[in-house]
Amino acid sequence: DLNSASKLLRACTHPLRMKIISYIHQQKKINVNNIFETLRIEQSVASQQLKILRDAKVVVTSRDGKYIFYSLNYELLARVAACVEKCFGS
């Protein structure tokens, strides 16, 4: 559990990925076009960062026609938060 939590935390702690996570949280469900336009980054950069978040299972995807929408995997994030609290909490 701690090893999995560590990998997920490394994926989440990059400054740009933190901005992406925050934006997805605010919007609940968003496509990559809105992410790169709002954060003013290149589409390729947004896609690379989202792949890292997908691989870490921080975000989940759903398709609507030709668009892929991203949302946060709150269940996984809650489990990781519980693991961190258990290991390091007071």
Beta strands, then each sheet from edge to edge (+ up, - down):
strand 1: 30-31
strand 2: 59-64
strand 3: 67-72
sheet 1: 1+ 3- 2+
end
